[in-house]
């Protein structure tokens, strides 16, 4: 179980999805049972000290890691999704992106007032989606105990958008 193993299974794909972008591809990690299990175990170790009551998964790759984390930690998992994907009563939040805006939604019964939640996603890049997800939890009167990511692209400074919310990243570029 090592961060080096996890890092070695994240593949660089140059010029994807457009020229000049170096994409961090997690599919080799997902295809390697030992590597994926290591990632989940190591992320669990990072999250556990924050003592969350539940986990909040950000669509869509966050679902992969959050489901495994919820199972290994014995915690409930709740979903934050794009508009129109949740079938029950929901709350939403519009947020700004670099070039436009987007919206996230969560079921109204997902967050218990006063409950502590870890927000989970695969990558922290510019921070807009993670910050919006954390704000949505807080709007529902929950507390964000931490935000947890498989990897962080530190040169994009997404952590600064998480304002006073602890963040843990397993692999930092």
ABEGO torsion letter per residue (X at the ends): XBAAAAAAABBBBBGOABBGBBBBBAAAAAABAAAAAAAAAAAAAAAAAAGBABBBBBOAAAAAAAAAAAAAAGBBBBBBBBBGABABBBBBBBBBBABEBBBBBBBAAABBBGBBBBBBBABBBAGAAAAAAAAAAAAAGBBBABBBBABBBAAAGAAAAAEGBBBBBABBX
